[in-house]
Amino acid sequence: MVLKDLGKHQENLRKDLGTVLKDLGERLGNILETSGNDLEMVLKTLGNSLGKAIVDAVL
């Protein structure tokens, strides 16, 4: 009986750990996607600013 209960407990821990790791992976994916979008916006802004500075310097 004790071994059976221990086996169920281990199975529940594995399921809980699997859920935690899945959630962590999804959150990390969302963070990386958001960071990528933010970086893209920053690079576009810098590119536009640099382009404007070059045009202004030439004129």
C-alpha positions as CSV (number, residue, x, y, z in Angstrom):
1,M,0.0,0.0,0.0
2,V,2.8,2.4,0.9
3,L,4.7,1.7,-2.4
4,K,1.5,2.2,-4.4
5,D,0.9,5.5,-2.7
6,L,4.5,6.5,-3.3
7,G,4.1,5.6,-7.0
8,K,1.0,7.8,-7.3
9,H,2.8,10.6,-5.5
10,Q,5.8,10.4,-7.9
11,E,3.4,10.3,-10.9
12,N,1.7,13.4,-9.6
13,L,5.0,15.2,-9.1
14,R,6.0,14.3,-12.7
15,K,2.8,15.7,-14.0
16,D,3.1,18.9,-11.9
17,L,6.7,19.3,-13.1
18,G,5.7,18.8,-16.7
19,T,3.0,21.5,-16.3
20,V,5.4,23.9,-14.7
21,L,8.0,23.4,-17.4
22,K,5.4,23.8,-20.2
23,D,4.1,27.0,-18.6
24,L,7.7,28.3,-18.2
25,G,8.5,27.5,-21.8
26,E,5.4,29.4,-23.0
27,R,6.2,32.4,-20.9
28,L,9.8,32.4,-22.1
29,G,8.6,32.2,-25.7
30,N,6.2,35.1,-25.1
31,I,9.0,37.2,-23.5
32,L,11.4,36.5,-26.4
33,E,8.7,37.3,-29.0
34,T,7.9,40.6,-27.2
35,S,11.6,41.5,-26.9
36,G,12.1,40.7,-30.6
37,N,9.2,43.0,-31.5
38,D,10.6,45.8,-29.3
39,L,14.1,45.4,-30.8
40,E,12.6,45.5,-34.3
41,M,10.8,48.8,-33.5
42,V,14.0,50.3,-32.0
43,L,16.1,49.3,-35.0
44,K,13.5,50.7,-37.4
45,T,13.5,54.0,-35.4
46,L,17.3,54.1,-35.4
47,G,17.4,53.3,-39.1
48,N,14.8,56.1,-39.9
49,S,16.8,58.6,-37.7
50,L,20.0,57.6,-39.4
51,G,18.5,57.9,-42.9
52,K,17.1,61.4,-42.0
53,A,20.4,62.5,-40.6
54,I,22.2,61.4,-43.8
55,V,19.6,63.2,-46.0
56,D,19.9,66.3,-43.8
57,A,23.7,66.2,-44.0
58,V,23.7,65.9,-47.8
59,L,21.2,68.7,-48.3
